[in-house]
Amino acid sequence: MSASTFSIELTDRERLIKAAFEAKEFAYSRYSNFRVGAALLTTTGEIVKGANIENASYGGTICAERTAFVKAVSEGKRSFTGLAVVTDVESAISPCGMCRQVIREFCAQAMPILLVPADYEKQLADGVADGGVKETCIGALLPDGFGPEDLDRPRVQ
């Protein structure tokens, strides 16, 4: 599934990427040293940021993407048009499986997900198209994923 059936306007795309980098600065990655920032664009144009927050009890760790969704949903925002994710790695890094499932819960299958390399600005300056951003969607990241609509399917008695 391609993200091409949806699109993010260039200004929103730039805002979203900038917000993901800003969010990454607040990551608490004391144990893995792997900072992640995420930015979620609502249908009203608001951006909700999230950073990964680690915990000495590793199971208590929450990823940046889930932080952004928890913040948004807990404030009544449940309609989204884009997500950007950035790390300190010089290549685009994809959300983990748990984050993919949360994205699947709240987003359209073709909603754009921007996977942003840490050296995005350098790549832009060097003339790399889109700064090396990999655009995908949850339909591609989690094909045949289980979603809320599956709970409404008839059960065999």
C-alpha positions as CSV (number, residue, x, y, z in Angstrom):
1,M,0.0,0.0,0.0
2,S,1.4,3.4,-0.9
3,A,1.0,6.6,1.0
4,S,0.4,8.4,-2.3
5,T,-3.4,8.3,-1.8
6,F,-2.9,10.8,1.0
7,S,-0.6,13.7,1.0
8,I,0.8,16.2,3.4
9,E,1.2,19.8,2.1
10,L,4.8,20.8,1.9
11,T,4.5,23.4,4.7
12,D,2.9,20.9,7.0
13,R,5.5,18.3,6.0
14,E,8.3,20.8,7.0
15,R,6.5,21.7,10.3
16,L,6.0,18.0,11.1
17,I,9.7,17.2,10.5
18,K,10.9,20.2,12.5
19,A,8.6,19.3,15.4
20,A,9.9,15.7,15.4
21,F,13.5,17.0,15.8
22,E,12.3,19.3,18.6
23,A,10.6,16.5,20.4
24,K,13.7,14.3,20.1
25,E,15.6,16.9,22.3
26,F,13.4,15.9,25.2
27,A,13.9,12.2,24.9
28,Y,14.9,10.4,28.1
29,S,17.1,7.6,26.8
30,R,19.4,7.0,29.7
31,Y,19.6,3.3,29.2
32,S,19.7,2.8,25.4
33,N,21.1,6.2,24.4
34,F,18.7,5.9,21.4
35,R,16.8,9.2,21.2
36,V,13.6,9.3,19.2
37,G,11.2,12.1,18.5
38,A,7.8,11.9,16.9
39,A,5.3,14.5,15.7
40,L,1.7,13.8,14.9
41,L,-0.4,16.2,12.7
42,T,-4.1,16.4,13.5
43,T,-6.8,17.2,11.0
44,T,-7.1,20.7,12.5
45,G,-3.4,21.4,11.8
46,E,-2.2,21.0,15.3
47,I,1.1,19.1,16.0
48,V,1.4,16.9,19.0
49,K,5.0,15.9,19.9
50,G,6.3,12.9,21.7
51,A,9.7,11.6,22.8
52,N,10.8,8.2,24.0
53,I,10.8,8.0,27.8
54,E,12.9,5.1,29.2
55,N,12.6,3.4,32.6
56,A,15.0,1.3,34.7
57,S,12.2,-1.3,34.5
58,Y,12.5,-1.7,30.7
59,G,8.8,-2.6,30.4
60,G,7.9,0.8,31.6
61,T,9.6,2.5,28.6
62,I,7.3,4.3,26.1
63,C,8.3,5.0,22.6
64,A,8.1,8.5,21.0
65,E,5.3,7.5,18.7
66,R,3.1,6.1,21.5
67,T,3.9,9.2,23.6
68,A,2.6,11.4,20.9
69,F,-0.6,9.3,20.5
70,V,-1.2,9.1,24.2
71,K,-0.9,12.8,24.6
72,A,-3.2,13.5,21.6
73,V,-5.9,10.9,22.4
74,S,-6.0,11.9,26.1
75,E,-6.7,15.5,25.0
76,G,-9.6,14.4,22.7
77,K,-7.7,14.4,19.4
78,R,-8.3,11.3,17.4
79,S,-8.1,12.3,13.7
80,F,-4.7,12.5,12.2
81,T,-3.1,13.3,8.7
82,G,0.6,12.6,9.2
83,L,3.3,11.4,11.5
84,A,7.1,12.1,11.4
85,V,9.7,10.0,13.3
86,V,13.4,10.9,13.8
87,T,16.3,9.3,15.6
88,D,20.0,10.1,15.9
89,V,20.7,7.5,13.2
90,E,21.8,8.7,9.7
91,S,19.1,6.5,8.0
92,A,15.4,6.4,8.3
93,I,14.3,4.1,11.2
94,S,10.9,2.5,11.3
95,P,8.5,2.3,14.3
96,C,8.6,-0.8,16.4
97,G,5.8,-3.4,16.3
98,M,4.0,-2.1,19.3
99,C,4.0,1.5,17.9
100,R,2.8,0.2,14.5
101,Q,-0.2,-1.4,16.3
102,V,-1.0,1.9,18.0
103,I,-0.7,3.8,14.7
104,R,-3.0,1.2,13.2
105,E,-5.6,1.9,15.9
106,F,-5.9,5.6,15.2
107,C,-4.8,6.2,11.6
108,A,-6.0,5.6,8.1
109,Q,-4.1,2.8,6.3
110,A,-2.7,5.3,3.8
111,M,-1.9,8.2,6.1
112,P,1.7,9.4,5.4
113,I,4.4,8.4,7.9
114,L,7.7,10.2,7.4
115,L,10.8,8.3,8.5
116,V,13.4,11.1,8.9
117,P,17.2,10.5,9.0
118,A,19.2,12.3,11.6
119,D,21.2,14.1,8.9
120,Y,18.1,15.4,7.1
121,E,19.3,19.0,6.9
122,K,22.7,17.9,5.6
123,Q,21.1,15.7,3.0
124,L,18.9,18.6,1.9
125,A,22.0,20.9,1.7
126,D,23.8,18.2,-0.4
127,G,20.9,18.1,-2.8
128,V,19.4,14.8,-1.8
129,A,15.7,14.7,-2.7
130,D,13.4,15.1,0.3
131,G,16.5,15.1,2.6
132,G,16.5,11.3,2.6
133,V,13.0,11.0,4.2
134,K,11.3,7.7,3.6
135,E,7.6,8.1,3.2
136,T,5.5,5.1,4.0
137,C,2.1,4.3,5.6
138,I,0.8,1.9,8.2
139,G,-0.8,-0.3,5.5
140,A,2.8,-0.9,4.3
141,L,4.4,-1.2,7.7
142,L,1.7,-3.5,9.1
143,P,0.0,-5.3,6.3
144,D,-3.1,-7.3,7.2
145,G,-2.9,-5.6,10.6
146,F,-5.6,-6.2,13.3
147,G,-7.7,-3.1,13.8
148,P,-10.8,-1.8,15.6
149,E,-13.1,-2.8,12.8
150,D,-12.0,-6.4,13.3
151,L,-13.7,-6.4,16.7
152,D,-17.1,-5.9,14.9
153,R,-16.8,-9.1,12.8
154,P,-19.3,-11.8,13.4
155,R,-18.2,-14.6,15.7
156,V,-18.9,-18.3,14.9
157,Q,-20.9,-19.8,17.7
